[in-house]
C-alpha cells in the first residue's frame, strides 16, 4: 500500500484545500498521473501518482483542508 501525503510546499505554507480529484476509488492510475488538485493562498498545484496502481482509498474529499504530511489517499 502506497500512502500519498501532502508534500512540504515550502514558503511557510502548512496547509492546502482539496479542490478536485482526477480519479475515484477503484480507478487505475499510472505513475505521474495527476491525482488531486490542491489550492493554497499562493498557488494551485497537482499531486502526481508516485507509482502505478489502483486508488484504494481517498481520505480527504473535495473541500477538505489538509496539513503538510496528512495522507490524502492510498494506492494499492
matplotlib code that plots the C-alpha trace (Angstrom):
import matplotlib.pyplot as plt

x = [0.0, 1.5, 0.3, 0.0, 0.8, 0.5, 4.2, 6.1, 5.1, 7.8, 7.4, 5.8, 2.7, 1.4, -2.0, -4.0, -7.6, -8.5, -10.0, -10.6, -9.8, -9.0, -9.7, -12.2, -11.7, -11.2, -9.7, -6.3, -3.6, -0.2, 2.9, 3.0, -0.8, -2.2, -4.3, -5.6, -5.6, -4.8, -5.2, -3.2, -3.2, -0.4, -0.9, -2.8, -0.9, -1.4, 0.0, 1.1, 0.9, 4.3, 3.6, 1.1, -1.7, -5.3, -6.8, -7.7, -9.0, -9.4, -9.1, -9.9, -12.8, -13.1, -13.3, -11.3, -8.4, -5.3, -2.0, 1.5, 2.2, -1.5, -2.4, -4.5, -5.1, -3.8, -2.7, -2.6]
y = [0.0, 3.4, 6.4, 9.7, 12.6, 16.3, 17.2, 20.1, 23.1, 25.5, 29.2, 28.6, 27.0, 24.4, 23.5, 23.3, 22.8, 19.7, 21.2, 18.3, 14.5, 13.4, 9.7, 7.8, 4.9, 1.8, 3.6, 2.5, 5.2, 5.4, 6.7, 10.5, 10.9, 13.9, 12.5, 15.6, 19.4, 21.4, 25.1, 27.3, 31.0, 31.4, 28.7, 25.9, 22.6, 18.9, 15.9, 13.2, 9.4, 8.2, 4.8, 2.9, 1.1, 1.4, 4.1, 2.1, 4.9, 8.7, 10.1, 13.7, 14.8, 17.9, 21.0, 19.5, 21.3, 19.2, 19.8, 19.0, 15.3, 14.3, 11.2, 12.2, 8.8, 5.2, 3.3, -0.5]
z = [0.0, -1.0, 1.0, -0.9, 1.5, 1.2, 0.4, 2.1, 0.0, 1.2, 1.7, 5.1, 3.7, 6.1, 4.6, 1.4, 0.3, -1.8, -5.0, -7.3, -7.5, -11.0, -10.1, -7.9, -5.6, -7.6, -10.6, -12.1, -12.3, -13.9, -12.4, -12.9, -13.5, -11.6, -8.7, -7.0, -7.4, -4.3, -3.6, -1.1, -0.5, -3.0, -5.7, -7.2, -7.9, -8.5, -6.7, -9.1, -8.5, -7.3, -8.8, -10.9, -9.1, -8.1, -5.9, -2.8, -0.6, -0.7, 2.8, 2.2, -0.1, -2.2, 0.0, 2.9, 4.3, 4.8, 6.5, 5.3, 5.9, 6.0, 4.0, 1.0, -0.5, -0.6, -3.8, -4.0]

ax = plt.figure().add_subplot(projection="3d")
ax.plot(x, y, z, "-o")
ax.set_aspect("equal")
plt.show()
